[in-house]
């Protein structure tokens, strides 16, 4: 058993302990620490710059989307107007239009002109009409209302457009309501 009053032997200082307190060693350690800190700060700066660039790109895309799609609600409301103009024109048979007297003919021409002008205005603002007759059915742009047996047409081809669709930019405002062929040759 050791006596608590006996002093413990002190280990001689190792060469490393002596060198750590040496001015050259202190300077080298400080330089290593500073270089490590500089590297960490460079890394942090590069990550921050990359993050800021990603944020800038994302913000630009959001602003562009906001501009392109800002009038989506208004455009949807205007589709009712285009539908009503088309219904008004279709309610009068072609032979009645051809035989229309001088008081009715200008009104029919005015309705046709208004419809064309409205569609051109919508197109100027990035809103396109989709009438996919004889195109392959695309569930992203079309809504199938019925299938019709037609052996002369490739199966899955749009044979009738019940109501045209509209897209704004790359987004669908309203899908085209269509009839699709079945029973014909299989698509390639």
VENGI-V184024 format. One record per pair of residues at least 12 apart in sequence whose C-alpha atoms are under 6 Angstrom apart, sorted by sequence separation. I is the first residue (numbers start at 0). J is the second residue. D is the distance in Angstrom with one decimal. If there is no record, write none. Layout:
# VENGI-V184024
i	j	d
I	J	D
I	J	D
This chain:
# VENGI-V184024
i	j	d
163	175	4.6
162	175	5.7
162	176	5.0
161	176	5.3
161	177	5.4
160	177	4.5
159	177	5.6
136	155	5.6
159	178	4.9
136	156	5.5
158	178	5.7
135	156	4.5
136	157	5.7
157	178	5.8
158	179	5.6
134	156	5.6
157	179	4.5
133	156	5.9
134	157	5.6
156	179	5.5
133	157	5.1
155	179	5.7
156	180	5.4
132	157	5.4
133	158	5.7
155	180	5.4
132	158	5.7
154	180	5.2
154	181	4.5
154	182	5.9
154	183	4.9
153	183	4.9
154	184	5.9
149	180	5.7
152	183	5.3
153	184	4.8
154	185	5.6
142	174	5.9
146	178	5.6
148	180	5.9
150	182	5.3
151	183	5.8
153	185	5.9
130	163	5.2
141	174	4.8
142	175	5.9
143	176	6.0
144	177	5.6
145	178	5.0
146	179	4.7
147	180	5.0
148	181	5.1
149	182	6.0
150	183	3.8
153	186	5.9
129	163	5.6
140	174	5.1
141	175	4.6
142	176	4.9
143	177	5.0
144	178	5.7
146	180	5.6
147	181	5.9
148	182	5.6
149	183	5.8
129	164	4.7
143	178	5.8
128	164	5.9
129	165	5.4
128	165	4.5
127	165	5.5
127	166	5.4
126	166	5.6
126	167	4.4
125	167	5.6
125	168	5.7
